[in-house]
Amino acid sequence: LNHPGVKIMTMHAAKGLQFPIVIVFGVEQGIVPTQPKLEIDSEVHYLNEKRLLFVACSRAMRRLLVFASKDRPSPFVQNWNTELWEIEDI
């Protein structure tokens, strides 16, 4: 973590850390949130995945970029307020 370059990590590994710029990608249906395992309550799993995305996004100190699929959007980003987010089609 002391290396002055780009760090790539899972959302789980980012807990408790902060970075000037954070990029979260792969926010699309089937990836974020992941599919729950059969033995896990789907509502509990969904809420845990939502918290995990929040933790990843809240690691940004100055700039946050979230890459989400337009064709297969995650339910977590479908209702984001466009007045609060700068949304671009790439």
Backbone as ProteinMPNN parsed JSONL, in Angstrom:
{"seq_chain_A": "LNHPGVKIMTMHAAKGLQFPIVIVFGVEQGIVPTQPKLEIDSEVHYLNEKRLLFVACSRAMRRLLVFASKDRPSPFVQNWNTELWEIEDI", "coords_chain_A": {"N_chain_A": [[0.8, -1.201, 0.0], [2.1, 1.178, 0.349], [3.365, 1.843, -1.965], [3.787, 4.286, -4.486], [2.08, 4.169, -6.702], [-0.585, 3.032, -8.907], [-3.178, 1.249, -7.343], [-4.774, -1.825, -7.288], [-7.571, -3.445, -6.135], [-9.873, -5.577, -4.382], [-13.301, -4.804, -3.5], [-13.728, -5.598, -0.905], [-11.167, -5.526, 0.22], [-10.654, -2.834, 0.369], [-11.782, -1.725, 2.588], [-11.668, 0.5, 5.281], [-9.576, 1.977, 4.271], [-8.356, 4.905, 2.485], [-8.301, 6.816, -0.536], [-7.035, 9.19, -2.915], [-8.267, 9.134, -5.475], [-10.8, 7.035, -6.609], [-11.826, 4.288, -8.482], [-14.541, 2.448, -9.418], [-15.507, -0.372, -11.019], [-17.45, -2.502, -13.245], [-20.015, -2.538, -12.321], [-22.687, -3.99, -12.727], [-25.634, -5.874, -13.586], [-25.657, -9.048, -12.136], [-22.982, -9.008, -11.51], [-22.434, -6.959, -9.613], [-24.966, -6.549, -7.633], [-23.565, -9.727, -6.598], [-24.683, -13.048, -7.388], [-26.656, -14.631, -4.944], [-25.628, -17.313, -2.79], [-27.158, -20.518, -2.433], [-27.675, -21.188, 0.255], [-27.854, -18.787, 1.564], [-29.843, -16.102, 2.717], [-31.596, -14.216, 0.387], [-32.361, -11.512, 0.595], [-30.807, -10.538, 2.746], [-28.289, -10.974, 1.647], [-28.401, -9.221, -0.574], [-28.565, -6.7, 0.753], [-26.094, -6.729, 2.094], [-24.341, -6.7, -0.106], [-24.995, -4.222, -1.17], [-24.111, -2.524, 0.874], [-21.397, -3.105, 0.707], [-20.717, -2.024, -1.815], [-21.175, 0.66, -1.187], [-19.159, 1.049, 0.747], [-16.885, 0.714, -0.875], [-17.185, 2.909, -2.634], [-17.083, 5.024, -0.857], [-14.45, 5.26, -0.186], [-13.126, 7.143, -1.607], [-11.388, 10.192, -1.619], [-11.198, 12.579, -3.11], [-12.109, 12.222, -5.796], [-14.455, 10.214, -7.483], [-15.137, 7.598, -9.63], [-17.559, 5.694, -11.201], [-18.131, 2.901, -13.025], [-20.705, 1.66, -14.82], [-22.864, -0.684, -16.38], [-24.767, 0.152, -19.208], [-26.482, -1.428, -20.642], [-26.961, -3.658, -19.028], [-27.75, -2.747, -16.294], [-26.856, -2.483, -12.851], [-29.05, -3.033, -10.1], [-28.377, -1.332, -8.101], [-27.498, 1.068, -9.159], [-29.442, 1.981, -10.855], [-31.373, 3.814, -9.989], [-30.012, 6.109, -9.287], [-29.713, 9.505, -8.484], [-29.786, 11.813, -11.002], [-29.24, 14.463, -10.734], [-27.347, 14.613, -8.803], [-25.283, 13.096, -9.708], [-22.839, 12.979, -12.256], [-23.439, 11.796, -15.257], [-22.314, 9.881, -17.946], [-22.459, 8.556, -21.235], [-20.434, 6.084, -22.481]], "CA_chain_A": [[0.0, 0.0, 0.0], [2.954, 2.359, 0.37], [3.854, 2.118, -3.316], [3.128, 5.513, -4.956], [1.415, 3.957, -7.986], [-1.974, 2.585, -8.941], [-3.471, 0.056, -6.557], [-5.978, -2.529, -7.712], [-7.971, -4.328, -5.05], [-11.296, -5.885, -4.297], [-14.048, -3.901, -2.632], [-13.524, -6.061, 0.464], [-9.843, -5.112, 0.684], [-10.604, -1.376, 0.503], [-12.399, -1.312, 3.851], [-10.788, 1.18, 6.224], [-8.544, 2.74, 3.572], [-8.826, 6.026, 1.678], [-7.448, 7.132, -1.677], [-7.46, 10.428, -3.578], [-9.155, 8.797, -6.588], [-11.274, 5.646, -6.579], [-12.599, 3.863, -9.649], [-15.268, 1.205, -9.192], [-16.029, -0.798, -12.315], [-18.153, -3.776, -13.25], [-21.279, -2.42, -11.589], [-23.746, -4.413, -13.633], [-26.458, -6.999, -13.137], [-24.96, -10.322, -12.087], [-21.643, -8.813, -10.959], [-22.688, -6.184, -8.392], [-24.616, -7.562, -6.645], [-23.345, -11.095, -7.049], [-25.804, -13.942, -7.138], [-26.508, -15.243, -3.615], [-25.531, -18.773, -2.703], [-28.452, -21.098, -2.059], [-27.9, -21.245, 1.7], [-27.91, -17.424, 2.104], [-31.081, -15.367, 2.482], [-31.327, -13.295, -0.715], [-32.493, -10.113, 1.053], [-29.61, -10.243, 3.544], [-27.19, -10.908, 0.689], [-28.578, -7.977, -1.335], [-28.2, -5.577, 1.622], [-24.643, -6.795, 2.302], [-23.702, -6.265, -1.346], [-25.223, -2.773, -1.276], [-23.176, -1.908, 1.82], [-20.051, -3.286, 0.169], [-20.536, -1.002, -2.854], [-21.054, 1.935, -0.488], [-17.814, 1.104, 1.333], [-15.924, 0.949, -1.962], [-17.339, 4.279, -3.138], [-16.751, 6.001, 0.182], [-12.996, 5.303, 0.005], [-12.607, 8.256, -2.408], [-11.23, 11.455, -0.916], [-11.436, 13.714, -4.001], [-12.798, 11.909, -7.044], [-15.0, 8.858, -7.589], [-15.697, 7.213, -10.919], [-18.245, 4.403, -11.142], [-18.463, 2.413, -14.358], [-21.849, 0.761, -14.766], [-23.366, -1.091, -17.687], [-26.024, 0.751, -19.656], [-27.327, -2.509, -21.142], [-27.302, -4.544, -17.903], [-27.431, -1.964, -15.099], [-27.065, -3.029, -11.522], [-30.155, -2.364, -9.41], [-27.825, -0.344, -7.185], [-27.27, 2.361, -9.825], [-30.573, 2.316, -11.714], [-32.149, 4.941, -9.481], [-29.173, 7.19, -8.789], [-30.217, 10.827, -8.811], [-28.947, 12.425, -12.04], [-28.852, 15.801, -10.295], [-26.186, 14.475, -7.929], [-24.233, 12.335, -10.406], [-22.537, 13.342, -13.643], [-23.545, 10.517, -15.962], [-21.911, 9.954, -19.338], [-22.447, 7.323, -22.014], [-19.119, 5.875, -23.097]], "C_chain_A": [[0.846, 1.269, 0.0], [3.515, 2.713, -0.994], [3.093, 3.33, -3.879], [2.392, 5.368, -6.281], [-0.04, 3.563, -7.835], [-2.123, 1.307, -8.122], [-4.781, -0.546, -7.043], [-6.319, -3.528, -6.616], [-9.461, -4.607, -5.127], [-11.982, -4.856, -3.405], [-13.867, -4.301, -1.165], [-12.212, -5.543, 1.032], [-9.758, -3.611, 0.937], [-11.139, -0.876, 1.83], [-11.35, -0.684, 4.774], [-9.703, 2.026, 5.59], [-9.18, 3.927, 2.858], [-7.798, 6.329, 0.605], [-7.934, 8.422, -2.319], [-8.484, 10.167, -4.683], [-9.521, 7.323, -6.479], [-12.091, 5.401, -7.837], [-13.223, 2.512, -9.313], [-15.861, 0.806, -10.54], [-16.699, -2.147, -12.201], [-19.464, -3.736, -12.49], [-22.412, -2.711, -12.569], [-24.455, -5.634, -13.078], [-25.661, -8.293, -13.207], [-23.549, -10.226, -11.547], [-21.731, -8.066, -9.628], [-24.168, -5.868, -8.367], [-24.369, -8.927, -7.295], [-24.599, -11.911, -6.774], [-25.619, -14.594, -5.766], [-26.371, -16.761, -3.721], [-26.846, -19.296, -2.15], [-28.72, -21.04, -0.563], [-28.017, -19.858, 2.349], [-29.245, -16.777, 1.746], [-30.803, -14.278, 1.447], [-31.441, -11.829, -0.294], [-31.279, -9.684, 1.862], [-28.408, -10.088, 2.619], [-27.234, -9.594, -0.09], [-28.145, -6.77, -0.503], [-26.7, -5.555, 1.912], [-23.884, -6.313, 1.072], [-23.852, -4.752, -1.541], [-24.283, -2.02, -0.336], [-21.748, -1.99, 1.307], [-19.759, -2.262, -0.93], [-20.389, 0.376, -2.217], [-19.666, 2.095, 0.111], [-16.784, 1.4, 0.253], [-15.993, 2.391, -2.452], [-16.899, 5.312, -2.108], [-15.259, 6.049, 0.499], [-12.368, 6.495, -0.719], [-12.538, 9.532, -1.582], [-11.578, 12.643, -1.821], [-12.279, 13.388, -5.227], [-13.216, 10.456, -7.035], [-15.547, 8.668, -8.989], [-16.317, 5.832, -10.758], [-18.623, 4.037, -12.563], [-19.548, 1.361, -14.236], [-22.327, 0.471, -16.18], [-24.683, -0.394, -18.006], [-27.01, -0.335, -20.088], [-27.801, -3.447, -20.032], [-27.012, -3.821, -16.586], [-27.698, -2.73, -13.805], [-28.26, -2.329, -10.889], [-29.652, -1.284, -8.453], [-27.644, 1.023, -7.838], [-28.454, 2.815, -10.672], [-31.299, 3.582, -11.268], [-31.283, 6.066, -8.907], [-29.684, 8.521, -9.323], [-29.283, 11.517, -9.81], [-28.577, 13.862, -11.705], [-27.594, 15.756, -9.427], [-25.01, 13.777, -8.606], [-24.067, 12.879, -11.821], [-22.443, 12.031, -14.418], [-23.221, 10.722, -17.43], [-22.059, 8.578, -19.981], [-21.085, 7.21, -22.682], [-19.203, 4.736, -24.079]], "O_chain_A": [[0.334, 2.341, -0.325], [4.088, 3.789, -1.159], [1.869, 3.389, -3.758], [2.108, 6.377, -6.926], [-0.644, 3.736, -6.776], [-1.293, 0.402, -8.203], [-5.78, 0.159, -7.189], [-5.49, -4.345, -6.216], [-10.2, -3.944, -5.854], [-11.329, -4.132, -2.654], [-13.854, -3.442, -0.284], [-12.151, -5.16, 2.2], [-8.866, -3.163, 1.656], [-10.959, 0.296, 2.161], [-10.289, -1.26, 5.014], [-8.977, 2.726, 6.296], [-10.392, 3.957, 2.648], [-6.598, 6.132, 0.793], [-9.128, 8.721, -2.271], [-9.462, 10.904, -4.808], [-8.655, 6.47, -6.282], [-12.942, 6.21, -8.207], [-12.525, 1.558, -8.968], [-16.629, 1.564, -11.132], [-16.547, -2.851, -11.203], [-19.972, -4.772, -12.062], [-23.006, -1.805, -13.154], [-23.935, -6.333, -12.209], [-25.055, -8.594, -14.236], [-22.964, -11.24, -11.164], [-21.16, -8.505, -8.629], [-24.583, -4.945, -9.067], [-24.883, -9.234, -8.37], [-25.468, -11.494, -6.008], [-24.524, -15.065, -5.458], [-26.924, -17.395, -4.619], [-27.565, -18.568, -1.465], [-29.865, -20.862, -0.148], [-28.253, -19.762, 3.554], [-29.718, -16.891, 0.615], [-29.866, -13.497, 1.614], [-30.685, -10.991, -0.784], [-30.776, -8.576, 1.679], [-27.602, -9.174, 2.79], [-26.208, -8.931, -0.245], [-27.43, -5.903, -1.006], [-26.098, -4.483, 1.97], [-22.891, -5.596, 1.196], [-22.933, -4.09, -2.023], [-23.722, -0.991, -0.713], [-20.975, -1.044, 1.459], [-18.668, -1.694, -0.969], [-19.564, 1.175, -2.66], [-19.06, 3.16, -0.004], [-15.908, 2.244, 0.443], [-14.958, 3.023, -2.661], [-16.39, 6.372, -2.475], [-14.845, 6.809, 1.374], [-11.207, 6.825, -0.475], [-13.509, 9.91, -0.926], [-12.184, 13.61, -1.36], [-13.088, 14.214, -5.65], [-12.453, 9.575, -6.639], [-16.33, 9.484, -9.476], [-15.681, 4.912, -10.244], [-19.349, 4.774, -13.23], [-19.347, 0.308, -13.63], [-22.198, 1.312, -17.07], [-25.596, -0.354, -17.181], [-28.221, -0.185, -19.924], [-28.914, -3.97, -20.091], [-26.125, -4.234, -15.839], [-28.642, -3.512, -13.701], [-28.462, -1.137, -11.122], [-30.421, -0.416, -8.04], [-27.637, 2.038, -7.142], [-28.454, 3.945, -11.16], [-31.787, 4.34, -12.106], [-31.769, 6.885, -8.127], [-30.046, 8.629, -10.494], [-28.121, 11.774, -9.497], [-27.682, 14.425, -12.336], [-26.865, 16.743, -9.329], [-23.876, 13.857, -8.133], [-25.048, 13.198, -12.493], [-21.496, 11.262, -14.256], [-23.768, 11.611, -18.082], [-21.811, 7.556, -19.34], [-20.639, 8.132, -23.365], [-18.205, 4.391, -24.711]]}, "name": "protein", "num_of_chains": 1, "seq": "LNHPGVKIMTMHAAKGLQFPIVIVFGVEQGIVPTQPKLEIDSEVHYLNEKRLLFVACSRAMRRLLVFASKDRPSPFVQNWNTELWEIEDI"}
